[in-house]
Each structure stands twice: as C-alpha cells, then as structure tokens.
Amino acid sequence: MSRPRTVIVGAGFAGYRTAQTLSRLAKGRAEIVLLNPTDYFLYLPLLPQVAAGVLEPRRVTVSLSGTLPHVKLVLGESDRIDLDARQVHYTGPEGEGGTLDYDRLVLAAGSVNKLLPIPGVAEHAHGFRSLPEALYLRDHVTRQVELAAATDDPERCASRCTFVVVGAGYTGTEVAAHGQLFTDAQVARHPMRTGMRPRWMLLDIADRVLPELDERLSRTADTVLRERGVDVRMGTSVKEATHEGVLLTDGEFVDTRTLVWCVGVRPDPLAESLGLPMERGRLLVDPHLQVPGRPEVFACGDAAAVPDLEKPGSYTPMTAQHAWRQGKVCAHNIAASFGDGERRAYRHKDMGFVVDLGGVKAAANPLGVNLSGVAAGAVTRGYHLAAMPGNRVRVAADWLLDAVLPRQAVQLGLVRSWSVPLDTASPELARVPGEPGRPGPEPTKERSGGEPAKSRPAVTPPPDQPPPGPDVAPGPVKRTDRPTEGDS
C-alpha cells in the first residue's frame, strides 16, 4: 500500500514548521513533499542586519534538504491548485511544468509586499521581504555613499545621502535603525568624507513608531531613532514618487535616490486563486486550520485567516510568531486526520516582542517585562539564536566579529534594481534576463500536455542593456527611470 502524501506549499515560518513537526510525527509512514521556489528557509527577522552588513546572507538561510532529511523538496512555484482532482500544478526553476498529487494539502505560501495606489511607488520603490531585496539595498546604499563622496555638488551629495523608509512597523523601524548606523560608519571612518551627513527618514501615517506594540516599546524605539539622527515623521507618508525624490503628504519634496517600502504585507495571490471564502485576501480556516468543506486542505501562516480564540470575532495577525506556532498545530492536526493523535485548536499566548535597533540597542518585553538598552539587546539576540532552526554558531560569530572589526562596505553588484521589482508575487527570486516571472492573474494558455497554465512573460533588463551571454554573468545595468550617473 502506498504511503499517504502531504504536499506543503511554501517553506516560510508556517510551512517549514509544519514539515519539520510532521516529519517527526509521521516516522516514515507518510510521504511529505515541500514545494518552494528556493532551497532554503529564510529567517526574516534578521534580514535588516544583512542589509546593514552585520550578517552575511547565508547566515539567515537554513538549508531545507539539510535540516529536513525525511522531507522531499521540490523546487518550483505553484501555478494552480485543482482542489477536486487534488493536484498542485507548479513551474520549476528552469521553466518546466510539473504536477503533485496529494492526500493532504497545506497552503503556507506566505505573503508579498503590500502595494498602495500611490503614483510612482511601484516604479521607484523597493520592498524588503526577501534576501535579494536586502542584498540590493546593501549594495545600493553603499553605492550612494560612494557616489556622494565623489561629487562636488552639495545638493547631489545630500540627495544621494538621503534614504527614505516608509512604514514604521517592525521592518521599517529596524531598517532605519540599522541603516543609520551603517552609513554613519561609512562616513566616519573615511577622512575624504568629512562633512557628509547621511540622513535617514522614517515615515508612517500612524501617530507613533511601532503602533502595533505597547506604547513603552514604541517610546523606547522612537527615542533611540531620534538620538541616532533618524528623521522620524509620524502622520506623514508619500504622496508621489519620482526619479528625483518623493513628495510627502505634508507638501514637502525630499530629494532622494532611495525609497524603501515597508508598509506591510499582503497574502500571496495564490490563496485567492482557489475560489474559496476569503477574509481580506487570506483563506478562511477553522480553529483547527482546516478549510471548511475541504477537510483535506489546511492553511496556516500569512495566507490563512485563523480565528483568534483569545479575541472572539477577530483573526490572528500576520506575524512570524503566529506562523511558527500555527505550523506546529497544523502538523499535529494532519497526523490526527490519519488517525494518529487528537486534533488541536490553535490558541496562543503572547510571550512578548523584541525589536532590534542595531548596535547594543533594542526594545523588548519578554513575558511582559519592558526592557531597553543593553539588557534588551542581549534578550533580543538570545531570542533570535533560540528561534533560528540552524546557523546559530555562524550568526553568533558574525555578531562577535561585527563588535570588534569594521564592516566591509563594498558593493558586489549581484542584484540590480530592475531584478527586484516592488510589484511581484515572488520577492524571494531575483529576476535575471530571459527568465520567466511569477505567473499572475493573466489569461491561461495550454501547455504541451494539454493542461492550462498561467502565462509566464519573460523578464528583460532595460532596453539599452543587452542580456549577458551564456557564459557571462550579468554586468552593471543602467537604469532608464533615474539619472544616468549611478544606479539608484
């Protein structure tokens, strides 16, 4: 008799934890297949440290095949899910199509950058949800500082040294905090850059930084940011973005070459394509993480609207903590559906929050105890080391080296601006010339096997840049939507 198969779509916090726990519970009695575009799990909370040069990129990635030895990894992106036939159709990294049959399905596709109808944002801003986006920002910031130091025009220097971050939640706050330290260090250690003043701006329409957290944590973060020199503007956002800068909602125009979009996330569009009941783009599930009317389908993480049993009538927020815990409950309920154990309803208890502000500064309230300064910094880093499913020693080693050695402020040029568009359903994949993009809601066409598949338009660089040859890596690409000197 063949083993029952569980297909898990997505290897974020929810998908990874589901696969990890289910693999332990199944003990080889069931086949577990994990479908994901990359071969690693990304520990998102440490991504700002990658952009600021504290951690090397591989430190925040955990090998899926290396840490999930009893789980079959399939590289690809899900194009379509046929609920009646119990099949997941996907496209592999080289454009090949495939199909996975399942007995149980877990939708843990996660989320993508949240877009707002603001003129110019999609063209001139970049998100911060993936490793390619972090690598791009690291290179871009370093480049702007170097170009600013090379110019004799004070206005152009100031423009290149101005960095605007929109969104004062977890991500935006940490990006601005780490970014200010990163650019200050590049200027302070270089005698030819005397007088340069890197300026980071943090904008949000909310009335305070970290509006979703306790006010004391918010005040701590706000104080650290302002003392560090970050220009914090609450009640303010972007009205329009252009190649020369951004127009704010208060009427001020800010000359800048950098717009980092951290306003939040939206569920992966795959969830909506199922045609099932939704709640603000998230797939509705019951407290056991099952889709009503489809007992073989489970959903968890950012793609699922999970009832909050602690707050009746509401749903759990889209956070990594919830996704990680939901993954464990999901695995137990899948095992129970095969007759192993009892089902569990998802309940949670807040254990506190941590916000890394760079250096030795942080804001944290573990178990409800509010901390700041060095103590909060120690708790924050201890929490991340405990939460990471791998690479703990390497991360700790990078932290130690960062404390005693200057950071390497170099631009590798591996990720170009056009390869990490803001409007994408696959932020985890950097686009390269000629590579197909993530399918969207466009009309379908027929594959060679007769089954419908979403069209996958090829991604190309700006028209004046020829694609690289088969044995040549992509070189510098000139932007067509920005001034010609330097990439923005």
Buried (B, 14 or more C-beta within 10 A) or exposed (E): EEEBBBBBBBBBBBBBBBBBBBBEBBEEEBBBBBBBBBBBBBBBBBBBBBBBBBBBBEBBBBBBEEBBEBBBBBBBBBBBBEBEEBBBBBBEBEEEBBEBEBBBBBBBBBBBBBBEEBEBBBBBBBBBBBBBBBBBBBBBBBBBBBBBBEBEEEEBBBBBBBBBBBBBBBBBBBBBBBBBBBBBBBBEEBEEBEEBBBBBBBBBBBEBBBBEBBEEBBBBBBBBBEEBBBBBBBEBBBBBBBBBBBBBBEEEEBEBBBBBBBBBBBBBBBBBBBEBEBBEBBBBBEBBBBBEEBEBBBBBBBBBBBBBEEEEEEBBEBBBBBBBBBBBBBBBBBBBBBEBEEBBEBEBEEEBBBBBBBBBBBBBBBEEEBBBBEEBBBBBBEBBBEBBBBBBEBBBBBBEEBEEEEBEBEBEBBBBBBBBBBBBBBBBBBBBBEBBBBBBEEEBEEEEEEBEBBEBEEBBBEEEBEBBEEEEEBEEBBBEEBEEEBBB
